[in-house]
Amino acid sequence: MKNGDDLLLSIGEFWNICEVSTNAGTHLLSTIITRSTGKSAREFANERLFNPIGMKQIPSYGMKSFGFLYLNRGIWNNNQIISETWIDETTAMNSNKYGYLW
């Protein structure tokens, strides 16, 4: 190692390593959200995703609402909550056969 460049990983390589560790990818994502928004991942998700679709609870009804949001290409009550590009990206099969935490 001359200058540490061999320690640099692409995002994809890093993500694949994180998937090997239980929940490491989720913890990394939470940290990124918190540092970039100044809000906890929970606060951010509540504000931008769960509250707009009336999702107050995770079990049954809440998950049905989330599934319905995806089936409607990210639209809830005529509001685009999640971009169609994100819907496509997160539901497409990728090289690791796992997707984006699905």
Secondary structure as UniProt FT lines:
FT   HELIX           5..7
FT   HELIX           11..20
FT   TURN            22..23
FT   HELIX           24..37
FT   HELIX           41..45
FT   HELIX           46..50
FT   HELIX           51..53
FT   TURN            59..60
FT   HELIX           61..71
FT   TURN            72..74
FT   STRAND          75..76
FT   TURN            77..78
FT   STRAND          79..80
FT   HELIX           84..91
FT   TURN            95..96
FT   TURN            99..101
//
